[in-house]
């Protein structure tokens, strides 16, 4: 399983072009689904309008170097390191899922297009990375689903309660979980391998075909929003929100002292404070 290309073995039942065509269709589904989502929700219109308003109200001139610096920080901190998450457990779960998904998708594309049949032997590293990526998604995704979700961890909600917003994470988990089961059954010559391959294709089609109704397109909006936020901080508008000046330590110190003075006795210093659970 960890050393065999599961897609190459399918060439006995399906032509290599079938999986390649399916993959192209899924890419187009994501592209047009995201485009529809942008037009339907007006995300791009809102983003550029907000950016234009920020530039009009700016109190500082942002040079090219600051723009490049903001772009680099956005890519490194907000995208690659998921810096928007203050909760470390959620950040780790998100990073596992994100990098696992990237590894899983990239190796899938390489194996389907580069090594479609047993006639072109697949390097053993590729199936291994494919399995590792799928397992990373499972670890991060199931950890988030059962233990980190706010309504479950803090409010005591039922872990199996489903909502419309759960379509993306559930279809993603279904896709990678069924992929691993299918690969295992196929490697062991099980008669149920075909059944689970069909379920795997179904879950994957839902994942990539439901972009307009899931949070899939969210991954394309977040970097743009994070970049716009950093530019608004650089030009002094701070997205028209009240904020403490990072250049005034005395203001930050006074604000911290006010919070401590107004906080209850069991809060503030964090000695007796507990995280909210089932309130």
Secondary structure by P-SEA (a helix, b strand, c coil): cccccccccccccccaaaaaaaaaaaaaaaaaaaaaaaaaaaaaaaaaaaaaaaaaaccccccaaaaaaaaaaaaccccccccccccaaaaaaaaaaaaaaaaaaaaaaaaacccccccccccaaaaaaaaaaaaaaaaaaaaaaccccccccccccccccccccaaaaaaaaaaaaaaaaaaaaaaacccaaaaaaaaaaaaaaaacccccccccaaaaaaaaaaaaaaaaaaacccccccccccccaaaaaaaaaaaaaaccccccccccccccccc
